[in-house]
Amino acid sequence: MNSVPKSLRGSSTRLGLVATGLTLVTLALVVGWGRWQLGQQMRSQIMGRDAVILQAMASRTAAEMAGEDPNFDLGEQLDQYALLVNLAYLTNIIAARLFGPDGEFFYGEPFEVKEAGLSDATLAQMRRGEPVTRYRPSAPRQELFLSLPDLDGGGTDTLSWLEIYLPLCRPDDPEMVGVAQIMVEAVTLEREFARLDRRLNEQSVGVFLVGALVATMGLGWVFRRMGRAQALLAARTEDLRRANQELAQAAKVTAVGAVAAHLIHSLKNPVAGLQSFVGARQDTAAGPESEEWREALGATRRMQALIQQVVGVLRDQQQEAAYTLSLAELTGLVVGECQAAAAARGVRVETAGGGELDFDNRVAGLLRLLLVNLVQNAVEASPEGAVVGLRWSVESERVVIEVRDQGAGVPSAVQARLFEPVRSTREGGSGIGLAISRQLAVHLGAELSLVSTSETGTVFRVSVPRTAE
């Protein structure tokens, strides 16, 4: 499978990081909002608890006072005042006020307490028998007291207190006869709020960390799966692109091969006639002219031999296998066909190999044409005195054959279209040799590739599956 392109990997990584970041931010906002809501609810419950406790204490105190004095009547302002004075001496109570049933101020304890009034909303709740609590953190002392004692002794001009409004009613009558406002010192309450905040913060951090871990692991798993899917898609897209390219190339080469086969069959008779004509002239010529006609006769004979060879391969492809050739025999035939051209250029062709394998005549014929073309190209590319190597090795599943020359290398401009029919850069070349060789390799199920090329030489490799044996 092909590797994932860097751009695709980078895009997937950035998408994963952005999605993870947004998820963690959303999780943090949800946890923070939940922590704030829960904190407000618990604070209201704590303040409501103090109001319930103080209302129970006021009811018990009123019952005790009624038991001690048969004339005690909570509907009387003096008796309400007596109840307020008793409550004012309880621990943590810093001030108290007494209001009438219509919200008018009657009395404050201690006497420095300022007069105040009740809002319509508070008065409505009192008439429904509902106690009201309000937390006043760091409120100015002058809001509560007429004078500011102890300021010169190191005191502060702010206080924290909890305001508790209690409706006063007779035991046998639910109608409100007055309202008691009691200010309780909030030092203990603030400590409890601080402990509550610490617990909520610790729990919120724990919930966020666990949620972040789960979300990160989940998103990581999802994006890994997405990355693998993208890699598979990219690999299959690349395979499809390559397959389409090879199909197009195969179609081009097949067309060239069909034309070549037609031309070979068409050239048989003309070349045979030419050989006869040149042979007759060579017999009648004398002196230097006879030598020229002799060379022409040799060239026509080589052309005739090449045509016969191609025709034989084409004929073998249409018949059943008749005989087999080993790798050593096959490479020997290839060297024999290229020996004359190599000697003419002063190039030596060497063979070496490990392992043996037999091919039937149909496979051997195609493979011989392919290798002859590669070796001839190597001979033509190598300078005088160079060595062209033809080496093979038999592996577990494939036979690998390499042709190595000592030429100047394949130009970079040619490498991009190396196996396509193009105009040849060599004098007398057709430009279709490697294209036909690639088509022969495809027909065999083999792979023809350029292994390396440089200023010191070029290596072509043919990898033939053993199933072609």
Buried (B, 14 or more C-beta within 10 A) or exposed (E): EEEBEEEBBEEBEEEBEEBBEEBBEEBBEEBEEEBEEBBEEBBEEBBBEBBEEBBEBBBEBBEEBBEEEEEBBBBEBEBBBBBBEBBBEBEBBBBBBBBBBEBEBBBBBEEBBBEEEBEEEBBEBBBEEEBBBEBBEEBEBEEBBEEBEEEEEEEEEEBBBBBBBBBBBBEEEEEBBBBBBBBBBBEEBBEBBEEBBEEBEEEBEEBBEEBBEEBBEEBEEEBEEEBEEBBEEBBEEBEEEEEEEEEEBBEBBEEBBEEBBEEBEEBBEEBBEBBEBBBEBBEEBEEEEEEEBEEBBEEBBEBBEBBBBBBEBBEBEEEEEEEBBEBEBBBBBBBEBBBEBBEEBEBBBEBEBEEEBBBBBBBBBBBBBBBBBBBBBBBBBBEEEBBBBBBBBBEEEBBBBBBBBBBBBBEEEBEEEBBBBEEBEEEEEEBBBBBBBBBBBBBBEBBBBBEEBEEEBBBBBBBBEEEBE
